[in-house]
Amino acid sequence: MRNLITDVPGINVGNAQNTKVRTGVTVVLPDGGAVCAVDVRGGAPGTRETDLLDPSCMSERSDGIALAGGSLFGLDAAGGLMHWLRRKGHGGKFLDATIPSVPAAIVFDLHNEGDKSWADERLYFDLAAQAADAAGKDFALGTQGAGTGTTAGQLKGGLGSASQKLDNGATVGALVVVNSFGQTVVPGSKRFWAADFERNGEFGNCTDSPPAAPVKTEIPEFAEAGLNTTLAVIATDLTLSKAQAKRIAMIAQDGLARAIHPVHTQFDGDVIFCISTGRQEMEIPAVELTKLAMAAVECLARATARGVYEATELGPFPPYRSLP
């Protein structure tokens, strides 16, 4: 177990970034495609192809997921990944055409002091292809991929991941791009809001830090709708229908609520995808679906704290490890 979403059999992840622009792309590639659903909870989302993931719609599988910085410019990453997948022969067959299905979501990272005057109109298109070329079981966390230029409250944000085994032998994993308006750390301390979920010191044994006294959450003067978003992918090898995957994505939002305060505000565009590679059947669906949802919540909370813990300095906000 790598403690990464790629512990789920059939899942690969790749990152690519441009440190001059301070942005990047992360792609999730399920072998042969996967059942996929989505839950959008934030008030300012930026997405592509999410309507098709509704259980009432025709498409049953997605070939990849693209997560990108760049605000709406970053949606070009979906096109870059689509063409990469088409060249590899992946996608649905429609008459003589092969058309990959690539849902995508973006974060706003245009206020991190990077060079935003880039002239390359293919920036995110090409970054997606580079990320796909780099995809594998091992990938870096923190200031990487779509987490390159992100923030988490008043700290540097980042790319996080975590995984765990269920007692039925199945695996669940979470990947998250933390670019939250809310804080991931209890104000006045080094304790993550998700501290009680930490395993094996994965974000610095912060359970040793006592919780600080509650303080009033202040709204920064620059707060404006659309400047923050946390994106996540939940993956499992349990066989799920689109409706079941949708329910897991909905419940997994509680993982963000355990790790970020406040969350799901009008300043955020929080989006969670859930994908199932379908390699293991559920024997008792009602029970196992609930256990899977509980594990997804825990994994996502851990992944969120881990993404901030692993972030390195880049831009105006300090990394967690620089806190006194």
C-alpha positions, 0 to 999 in steps of 0.5 A, spaced: 500 500 500 502 506 497 497 510 501 495 513 494 489 512 490 493 508 485 492 502 491 486 501 487 487 496 482 486 499 475 488 506 477 493 510 474 495 518 476 499 523 472 502 530 474 504 536 470 506 543 472 509 549 469 512 553 475 513 559 471 505 560 471 504 556 477 499 552 475 498 544 473 494 539 471 493 532 474 489 526 470 486 520 473 486 514 468 482 508 470 484 502 465 479 500 460 475 506 463 470 506 469 463 507 472 463 515 474 459 519 477 459 526 480 457 531 486 458 538 486 457 542 492 460 548 492 457 555 489 462 557 484 464 550 480 468 550 473 466 543 470 466 539 463 461 533 462 459 533 469 451 532 466 453 526 462 455 523 469 448 523 472 445 516 473 439 518 468 444 519 462 446 514 457 454 514 458 456 508 463 463 509 463 468 515 463 475 514 460 479 519 464 478 525 469 482 531 468 483 536 474 487 543 472 488 550 475 487 556 470 480 557 472 476 556 466 482 556 461 484 550 465 478 546 462 482 545 455 486 540 459 480 535 458 481 536 450 488 534 451 487 528 455 481 526 450 486 526 444 491 523 448 486 517 449 484 517 442 491 516 440 491 510 444 485 507 442 481 508 448 474 511 448 467 509 446 465 507 439 460 511 435 460 509 427 467 510 425 469 515 431 472 513 437 470 518 442 473 518 449 469 521 455 473 525 460 469 529 465 474 535 468 474 540 473 478 546 475 481 551 480 482 558 480 490 559 481 490 566 478 492 570 484 498 566 486 503 571 483 505 567 477 506 569 470 499 569 468 501 573 461 502 566 458 502 566 450 501 559 449 494 558 448 495 550 448 498 550 455 493 546 459 491 542 453 499 540 453 500 539 460 494 534 460 498 530 455 504 530 459 501 528 465 498 522 461 505 520 459 507 521 466 501 517 469 503 511 473 502 508 480 507 512 484 506 520 483 508 526 488 504 530 492 504 537 495 506 542 490 504 538 484 500 537 478 493 541 479 495 543 486 501 547 484 498 554 485 493 552 490 492 555 497 488 553 503 485 558 507 492 562 509 497 557 507 499 553 501 495 548 498 496 542 494 495 535 491 493 530 497 492 522 496 490 517 501 487 510 501 485 504 505 483 497 505 476 495 507 474 488 511 471 485 505 478 486 501 476 491 497 480 498 496 478 505 497 482 511 495 482 519 495 485 524 491 484 531 492 486 538 489 486 543 496 484 550 494 480 552 499 477 558 502 476 555 509 482 553 513 485 546 514 488 548 520 485 549 527 487 557 528 492 558 533 495 551 532 498 546 527 493 541 528 489 539 522 482 539 522 482 532 520 487 530 525 483 525 528 483 521 522 491 521 521 494 514 520 502 513 521 504 520 522 502 521 514 501 529 516 506 530 521 503 526 527 499 533 528 494 529 533 500 531 538 498 538 538 492 540 542 486 543 539 486 551 540 481 555 543 475 556 538 476 562 534 472 566 530 472 565 522 474 571 519 472 573 512 478 575 508 477 582 505 479 579 498 474 574 498 470 573 492 466 568 489 469 563 484 476 564 487 477 557 491 475 550 489 477 543 492 476 538 487 477 530 489 476 523 486 474 517 490 476 511 487 474 503 489 474 496 486 468 495 488 462 494 483 458 500 483 452 503 478 452 510 477 447 511 482 451 508 487 457 512 485 453 518 485 451 516 493 458 515 495 460 522 492 455 525 495 457 522 502 464 523 501 463 531 501 463 530 509 470 528 508 471 535 506 467 538 512 471 534 516 478 537 514 476 544 511 472 550 515 468 553 513 467 549 506 462 549 501 461 556 501 459 561 495 467 562 494 468 555 493 466 550 487 467 544 490 467 537 486 467 530 488 468 525 482 467 517 484 469 512 480 469 504 480 473 499 476 468 494 478 473 488 479 470 486 486 462 484 487 459 487 493 455 481 497 451 485 501 450 492 497 446 496 502 451 494 508 458 494 504 456 501 500 455 504 507 462 501 509 465 504 503 462 511 504 465 511 511 472 509 508 471 514 503 469 520 508 476 518 512 480 517 506 478 524 503 479 528 510 486 524 510 488 526 503 486 533 504 490 534 510 496 530 507 496 535 501 497 541 505 502 538 509 506 536 503 506 542 500 512 546 499 513 554 498 511 557 491 507 563 491 505 568 497 502 563 502 507 560 507 507 552 507 504 548 513 511 546 515 513 553 516 509 554 521 512 556 528 
